[in-house]
Amino acid sequence: MSFADRFVLSSDQFTPSSPGQTFGDYRLVIDFAGGPYGFDGLSATQVDRIRTRFQDLCHDDASQQAEVNTLLYRAPNRSFPDFDLNGWEYTLNFEYKNTSVGIAGLKFFAYFDLCRNNQSYLWTSTEDDEYFTGVFENYFRVVVAYRLLACGGVLLHSAGVIDKGSAYLFFGPSNAGKTTVSRLSQSSGRSVLSDDINALLAGPAQGVVAEKMPFAGELGQTATPSGAYPVRGLFRLHQGPHNAVRDMRPSESIAALVACAPYVNADPARQDRLFENLEHLSAIAPVRHLTFSLDQPFWPMFASED
């Protein structure tokens, strides 16, 4: 059985050596943390949809060099089985190898060559229907996660909040309270990068920075400007009756961060690099537990650290 059997009828048809026909001749470059990211083989319709979704992150200079390039190819709709999506929890399927990653999802298949100049191939049957934007974003998140890992950073499931020009990242699994902390922070006059996922990278002068991602959770895209914000702290979220902050042991910190580094944390060929990145970042930016209560404002606890 192929790893992709859940999503494609036959993965043998998707090969970089014989990829098939592109959708068109258009190229688009999207630039943010870890980028620029280039996409070739697009149709005019796909370009319009991507521009609508990613707006000012899209570059008009199509000749700009990219750190990761993706070629889009047209696949017949019959290549992908239909699903009853009622009550279905959607998760991508992966094939991890030392030099590449295979990705399969709803209406798409992708092959990411991690050695050949970060060249990636995306096959889909979608162009001008309800699926294309979702296909593109689901695939794009994986590419960004691998690119940030190669840059010494990590894509982190977290709420990123800006206070006095610095970033605080609140991380944890689903239902830990990321969106709740984001809303509480907004109501107290602070701005939010994302309530779902943020980039964590080594910054200048031996610091750590957080960068806004064009991927959002329940809050949607916020008005906080893109850019690199110095990180003041990383906090593993817990909900409880009283606000409290407590330290984490280094090993505990790494384990908690690994659990919130999507896609790459399940890749055995990239685990050493992930641990190395997180050990470096957490040695610079403190990692602690934060228990917060809905009835008590928690930001005053950080005032004494200023």
PASEDREN-667315 format. One record per residue (C-alpha): x negated, y negated, z; residue number from 1. Coordinates in nm, 3 decimals, always signed. Each point is the difference from the previous one (the first is absolute). Layout:
# residues N
(atom (X,Y,Z),NUM)
...
END
This chain:
# residues 306
(atom (+0.000,+0.000,+0.000),1)
(atom (-0.109,-0.355,-0.073),2)
(atom (+0.000,-0.261,+0.276),3)
(atom (+0.236,-0.205,-0.220),4)
(atom (+0.266,+0.265,-0.063),5)
(atom (+0.247,-0.183,+0.221),6)
(atom (-0.004,-0.303,-0.230),7)
(atom (-0.103,+0.118,-0.349),8)
(atom (+0.101,+0.299,-0.207),9)
(atom (-0.358,+0.058,-0.118),10)
(atom (-0.305,-0.197,+0.113),11)
(atom (-0.212,+0.155,-0.279),12)
(atom (+0.138,-0.258,-0.244),13)
(atom (-0.169,-0.284,+0.191),14)
(atom (-0.370,+0.000,-0.084),15)
(atom (-0.239,-0.297,-0.039),16)
(atom (-0.163,+0.169,-0.300),17)
(atom (+0.333,+0.000,-0.187),18)
(atom (+0.216,-0.257,+0.178),19)
(atom (+0.255,-0.074,-0.270),20)
(atom (+0.156,-0.329,-0.106),21)
(atom (-0.004,-0.326,+0.198),22)
(atom (+0.312,-0.211,+0.047),23)
(atom (-0.157,-0.296,-0.180),24)
(atom (-0.312,-0.212,-0.046),25)
(atom (+0.038,-0.237,+0.293),26)
(atom (-0.249,-0.037,+0.286),27)
(atom (+0.069,-0.153,+0.341),28)
(atom (-0.238,-0.075,+0.287),29)
(atom (+0.118,-0.024,+0.362),30)
(atom (-0.241,-0.144,+0.255),31)
(atom (+0.001,+0.034,+0.378),32)
(atom (-0.206,+0.188,+0.261),33)
(atom (-0.234,+0.252,-0.162),34)
(atom (+0.089,-0.121,-0.350),35)
(atom (+0.039,-0.106,-0.268),36)
(atom (+0.214,+0.293,-0.120),37)
(atom (+0.049,+0.037,-0.376),38)
(atom (+0.286,+0.171,-0.186),39)
(atom (-0.010,+0.083,-0.371),40)
(atom (+0.250,+0.155,-0.239),41)
(atom (+0.298,-0.195,+0.129),42)
(atom (+0.309,-0.104,-0.194),43)
(atom (+0.127,-0.358,+0.011),44)
(atom (+0.291,+0.116,+0.216),45)
(atom (-0.234,+0.162,+0.253),46)
(atom (-0.216,-0.314,+0.014),47)
(atom (+0.310,-0.209,+0.075),48)
(atom (+0.108,+0.237,+0.278),49)
(atom (-0.347,+0.004,+0.159),50)
(atom (-0.031,-0.379,-0.022),51)
(atom (+0.339,-0.040,+0.166),52)
(atom (-0.111,+0.228,+0.283),53)
(atom (-0.358,-0.125,+0.055),54)
(atom (+0.040,-0.360,-0.122),55)
(atom (-0.305,-0.223,+0.061),56)
(atom (-0.227,+0.300,+0.062),57)
(atom (+0.018,+0.072,-0.374),58)
(atom (-0.272,-0.158,-0.215),59)
(atom (+0.053,-0.146,-0.343),60)
(atom (-0.359,+0.081,-0.103),61)
(atom (+0.043,+0.356,-0.122),62)
(atom (-0.372,+0.025,-0.078),63)
(atom (-0.091,-0.024,+0.369),64)
(atom (-0.207,+0.293,+0.122),65)
(atom (+0.175,+0.226,+0.252),66)
(atom (-0.135,+0.214,+0.283),67)
(atom (+0.259,+0.269,-0.079),68)
(atom (+0.156,+0.050,-0.342),69)
(atom (+0.320,+0.192,-0.067),70)
(atom (+0.120,+0.119,-0.339),71)
(atom (+0.377,+0.050,-0.027),72)
(atom (+0.137,+0.274,-0.225),73)
(atom (+0.351,+0.087,-0.109),74)
(atom (+0.130,+0.339,+0.111),75)
(atom (+0.329,+0.154,-0.117),76)
(atom (+0.279,-0.028,+0.251),77)
(atom (+0.038,+0.377,-0.015),78)
(atom (-0.344,+0.032,+0.164),79)
(atom (+0.151,-0.100,+0.333),80)
(atom (+0.286,+0.188,+0.169),81)
(atom (+0.302,-0.185,+0.134),82)
(atom (+0.048,-0.031,+0.376),83)
(atom (+0.295,-0.045,+0.227),84)
(atom (-0.140,-0.282,+0.214),85)
(atom (+0.270,+0.012,+0.270),86)
(atom (-0.167,+0.056,+0.337),87)
(atom (-0.334,+0.073,-0.165),88)
(atom (-0.320,-0.124,+0.164),89)
(atom (-0.234,-0.098,-0.280),90)
(atom (-0.367,+0.093,+0.033),91)
(atom (-0.260,+0.018,-0.276),92)
(atom (-0.194,+0.316,-0.082),93)
(atom (-0.381,-0.004,-0.027),94)
(atom (-0.283,+0.213,-0.132),95)
(atom (-0.327,-0.099,+0.167),96)
(atom (-0.334,+0.072,-0.165),97)
(atom (-0.353,-0.129,+0.060),98)
(atom (+0.008,-0.222,-0.307),99)
(atom (+0.369,-0.061,-0.062),100)
(atom (+0.351,-0.017,+0.141),101)
(atom (+0.316,+0.126,-0.168),102)
(atom (+0.325,-0.176,+0.094),103)
(atom (+0.355,+0.109,-0.077),104)
(atom (+0.322,-0.176,+0.089),105)
(atom (+0.349,-0.079,-0.120),106)
(atom (-0.023,-0.058,-0.378),107)
(atom (-0.380,-0.018,-0.014),108)
(atom (-0.328,+0.187,+0.002),109)
(atom (-0.343,-0.159,+0.045),110)
(atom (-0.365,+0.098,-0.008),111)
(atom (-0.254,-0.225,+0.175),112)
(atom (-0.362,+0.065,-0.101),113)
(atom (-0.206,-0.130,+0.293),114)
(atom (-0.335,+0.042,-0.176),115)
(atom (+0.062,-0.125,-0.354),116)
(atom (+0.010,-0.374,+0.070),117)
(atom (+0.317,+0.041,+0.206),118)
(atom (+0.204,+0.082,-0.311),119)
(atom (+0.355,+0.109,+0.068),120)
(atom (+0.274,+0.142,-0.221),121)
(atom (+0.373,-0.038,+0.061),122)
(atom (+0.269,+0.189,-0.189),123)
(atom (+0.367,-0.094,+0.039),124)
(atom (+0.323,+0.007,-0.196),125)
(atom (+0.120,-0.330,+0.145),126)
(atom (-0.014,-0.339,-0.165),127)
(atom (+0.323,-0.194,+0.014),128)
(atom (+0.203,+0.175,+0.266),129)
(atom (+0.051,+0.002,+0.375),130)
(atom (-0.302,+0.222,+0.062),131)
(atom (-0.294,-0.188,-0.153),132)
(atom (-0.074,-0.252,+0.276),133)
(atom (+0.018,+0.273,+0.264),134)
(atom (-0.223,+0.233,-0.203),135)
(atom (-0.255,-0.274,-0.052),136)
(atom (-0.011,-0.106,+0.365),137)
(atom (-0.015,+0.356,+0.139),138)
(atom (-0.295,+0.073,-0.226),139)
(atom (-0.167,-0.338,+0.061),140)
(atom (+0.000,+0.041,+0.379),141)
(atom (-0.206,+0.318,-0.033),142)
(atom (-0.252,-0.166,-0.232),143)
(atom (-0.040,-0.290,+0.242),144)
(atom (-0.054,+0.236,+0.295),145)
(atom (-0.285,+0.175,-0.181),146)
(atom (-0.151,-0.326,-0.121),147)
(atom (-0.002,-0.153,+0.350),148)
(atom (-0.162,+0.316,+0.136),149)
(atom (-0.278,-0.037,-0.258),150)
(atom (-0.043,-0.364,+0.110),151)
(atom (-0.062,+0.102,+0.363),152)
(atom (+0.352,-0.082,+0.111),153)
(atom (+0.337,+0.164,+0.043),154)
(atom (+0.364,-0.045,-0.095),155)
(atom (+0.173,+0.001,+0.338),156)
(atom (+0.367,+0.060,+0.084),157)
(atom (+0.040,-0.303,+0.223),158)
(atom (+0.168,-0.331,+0.071),159)
(atom (-0.238,-0.285,-0.072),160)
(atom (+0.070,-0.323,+0.192),161)
(atom (-0.188,-0.329,-0.032),162)
(atom (-0.046,-0.210,+0.314),163)
(atom (-0.215,-0.316,-0.007),164)
(atom (-0.168,+0.112,-0.322),165)
(atom (-0.095,+0.347,+0.127),166)
(atom (+0.158,+0.338,-0.070),167)
(atom (+0.136,+0.252,+0.248),168)
(atom (+0.084,+0.344,-0.139),169)
(atom (+0.260,+0.211,+0.179),170)
(atom (-0.008,+0.357,-0.128),171)
(atom (+0.178,+0.327,+0.064),172)
(atom (+0.220,+0.263,-0.164),173)
(atom (+0.353,-0.059,-0.124),174)
(atom (+0.230,-0.141,+0.270),175)
(atom (-0.295,-0.118,+0.214),176)
(atom (+0.133,-0.355,-0.025),177)
(atom (-0.194,-0.166,-0.283),178)
(atom (+0.300,-0.180,-0.147),179)
(atom (+0.132,-0.087,+0.347),180)
(atom (-0.336,-0.154,+0.099),181)
(atom (-0.003,-0.190,-0.330),182)
(atom (+0.345,-0.147,+0.063),183)
(atom (-0.086,-0.092,+0.360),184)
(atom (-0.316,-0.169,-0.125),185)
(atom (+0.187,-0.195,-0.266),186)
(atom (+0.254,-0.119,+0.255),187)
(atom (-0.285,-0.136,+0.213),188)
(atom (-0.136,-0.207,-0.288),189)
(atom (-0.268,+0.235,-0.135),190)
(atom (-0.032,+0.120,-0.359),191)
(atom (-0.002,+0.357,-0.125),192)
(atom (-0.223,+0.151,-0.269),193)
(atom (+0.206,+0.320,-0.024),194)
(atom (+0.210,+0.209,+0.234),195)
(atom (-0.107,+0.321,-0.175),196)
(atom (-0.350,+0.015,-0.145),197)
(atom (-0.314,-0.217,+0.004),198)
(atom (-0.361,+0.014,-0.118),199)
(atom (-0.274,+0.023,+0.261),200)
(atom (-0.351,-0.080,-0.126),201)
(atom (-0.344,-0.096,+0.120),202)
(atom (-0.030,-0.376,-0.032),203)
(atom (-0.277,-0.258,+0.001),204)
(atom (-0.232,-0.052,+0.298),205)
(atom (+0.051,+0.354,+0.132),206)
(atom (+0.372,-0.058,+0.052),207)
(atom (+0.315,+0.184,-0.102),208)
(atom (+0.273,-0.155,-0.213),209)
(atom (+0.360,+0.085,-0.085),210)
(atom (+0.139,-0.073,-0.344),211)
(atom (+0.358,-0.023,-0.109),212)
(atom (+0.130,+0.279,-0.223),213)
(atom (+0.278,-0.038,-0.258),214)
(atom (+0.176,+0.294,+0.167),215)
(atom (+0.258,-0.065,+0.268),216)
(atom (+0.246,+0.171,+0.231),217)
(atom (+0.339,-0.114,+0.127),218)
(atom (-0.100,-0.367,+0.015),219)
(atom (-0.090,-0.012,-0.368),220)
(atom (-0.267,-0.231,-0.137),221)
(atom (-0.083,-0.285,+0.236),222)
(atom (-0.112,-0.355,-0.078),223)
(atom (-0.333,+0.039,+0.179),224)
(atom (-0.279,-0.096,-0.244),225)
(atom (-0.223,+0.274,-0.133),226)
(atom (-0.358,+0.002,+0.118),227)
(atom (-0.236,+0.150,+0.257),228)
(atom (+0.080,-0.065,+0.366),229)
(atom (-0.248,+0.080,+0.281),230)
(atom (+0.131,+0.282,+0.218),231)
(atom (+0.029,-0.069,+0.372),232)
(atom (+0.126,+0.343,+0.096),233)
(atom (+0.158,+0.330,-0.100),234)
(atom (+0.284,+0.133,+0.214),235)
(atom (+0.161,+0.344,+0.004),236)
(atom (+0.368,-0.072,+0.060),237)
(atom (+0.222,+0.154,+0.267),238)
(atom (+0.343,-0.114,+0.115),239)
(atom (+0.068,-0.011,+0.373),240)
(atom (+0.172,-0.188,+0.282),241)
(atom (-0.298,-0.229,+0.071),242)
(atom (-0.271,-0.169,-0.205),243)
(atom (-0.349,+0.138,+0.052),244)
(atom (-0.335,+0.019,-0.180),245)
(atom (-0.256,+0.268,+0.077),246)
(atom (-0.328,+0.105,-0.153),247)
(atom (-0.051,+0.303,-0.223),248)
(atom (-0.295,+0.237,-0.002),249)
(atom (-0.197,-0.011,-0.329),250)
(atom (+0.104,+0.353,-0.097),251)
(atom (+0.362,-0.080,+0.082),252)
(atom (-0.020,-0.317,-0.211),253)
(atom (-0.129,+0.186,-0.304),254)
(atom (+0.264,+0.272,+0.026),255)
(atom (+0.279,-0.257,+0.027),256)
(atom (-0.129,-0.198,-0.299),257)
(atom (-0.049,+0.310,-0.214),258)
(atom (+0.364,+0.094,+0.055),259)
(atom (+0.103,-0.337,-0.145),260)
(atom (-0.228,+0.005,-0.308),261)
(atom (+0.237,+0.137,-0.265),262)
(atom (-0.101,+0.224,-0.290),263)
(atom (-0.374,+0.013,+0.068),264)
(atom (+0.044,+0.147,+0.350),265)
(atom (+0.123,+0.327,-0.150),266)
(atom (-0.285,+0.026,-0.251),267)
(atom (-0.267,+0.240,+0.132),268)
(atom (-0.254,-0.126,-0.252),269)
(atom (+0.031,-0.355,+0.133),270)
(atom (+0.030,+0.061,+0.376),271)
(atom (-0.366,-0.070,+0.077),272)
(atom (+0.021,-0.334,-0.177),273)
(atom (+0.323,-0.088,+0.179),274)
(atom (-0.148,+0.077,+0.342),275)
(atom (-0.313,-0.198,-0.087),276)
(atom (+0.204,-0.304,-0.105),277)
(atom (+0.223,+0.010,+0.307),278)
(atom (-0.290,+0.048,+0.240),279)
(atom (-0.165,-0.310,-0.144),280)
(atom (+0.313,-0.214,-0.002),281)
(atom (+0.118,+0.101,+0.348),282)
(atom (-0.345,-0.067,+0.146),283)
(atom (+0.040,-0.364,-0.104),284)
(atom (+0.371,-0.060,+0.052),285)
(atom (+0.133,+0.123,+0.336),286)
(atom (+0.266,+0.272,-0.012),287)
(atom (+0.248,+0.018,+0.288),288)
(atom (+0.342,+0.129,+0.097),289)
(atom (+0.286,-0.250,+0.010),290)
(atom (+0.321,+0.091,+0.178),291)
(atom (+0.266,-0.263,-0.070),292)
(atom (+0.347,-0.066,+0.130),293)
(atom (+0.287,-0.151,-0.194),294)
(atom (+0.090,-0.204,+0.308),295)
(atom (-0.338,-0.164,+0.063),296)
(atom (-0.214,-0.206,-0.242),297)
(atom (-0.336,+0.172,-0.045),298)
(atom (-0.203,-0.274,-0.170),299)
(atom (-0.078,-0.183,+0.327),300)
(atom (-0.213,+0.302,+0.097),301)
(atom (-0.246,-0.095,-0.276),302)
(atom (-0.025,-0.366,+0.103),303)
(atom (-0.258,+0.076,+0.269),304)
(atom (-0.231,+0.145,-0.267),305)
(atom (-0.022,-0.326,-0.198),306)
END
